[in-house]
Amino acid sequence: MTFIDFKKQLLDADISLPKFSKLIKVSEKNLQAYKKKGEVPNAIAVAATCFAYMHQNGDDYRTIIEALELKSKTKKGAGFAKKEKKEDIQIT
């Protein structure tokens, strides 16, 4: 799906890109990056299309997605390690 088609699906779902990103717990910055690529990943395309379809049929997709209690992903790898507090470090 092209980014333009994705944005049209969001309009059909009556949701903005920032609200969509918060709902599915994906960074808005990551979603905006697909604009440069011109296409969105299949999973994002499916979600937007389903939201549009549900909205057009009068279903409240927001409460369904919120009930999933999705979690935002945290950055991993070098440089992203959680810093320990000084009082947590024990010297033996």
JOQUI-V198341 format. One record per pair of residues at least 6 apart in sequence whose ideal C-beta (glycine too) atoms are under 6 Angstrom apart, sorted by the first residue. I is the first residue (numbers start at 1). J is the second residue. Records with the same first field share a line. If there is no record, write none. Layout:
I: J, J
This chain:
1: 40, 45
2: 39
3: 34, 35, 38
6: 40, 48
9: 48, 49, 52
10: 20, 48
12: 52
13: 51, 52, 55
14: 55
18: 28
21: 28, 31
23: 65
25: 70, 72
34: 40
51: 61
54: 61
